[in-house]
Amino acid sequence: MNKVELFKPIKDRFVELGNEKTFIKEVSFALQHIERSKQLQKATIESKQKAVLNVDQVGLTINPVAKEAFLVPRWNSELKKVECNLEPSYVGLTKLLTDAGSVTSINTQIVYEGDLFDMDLANATIKH
């Protein structure tokens, strides 16, 4: 069976929410993630399908270059199976916040273990 065929059951729903071109790209990215991970290869087919469908519903991509979201294997102790989960990265979360207009900018500072720092949110200052 062609590996792309594994995602055929979700194609109509994905295309209904997005478009066929995006579906083909995201399935291609998903297959790349899965081929590089022995744990993702063990994940249930249903969880892989759900994770790829969630990509379009959330509005991110699993394109490895964009780094907005990743497919992550997790052990489901109730079902005793490995499942594939869509996990947004900080890049993806930032995109969602800025696209929604919830925030206008995000500022980050590196703090290392052992650093002392003082954060004053009222005056937007960080000292360390």
Summary of the structure (lengths in Angstrom):
residues: 128
radius of gyration: 18.4
end to end distance: 56.6
largest distance: 59.5
contacts: 312
relative contact order: 0.12
helix: 48%
strand: 17%
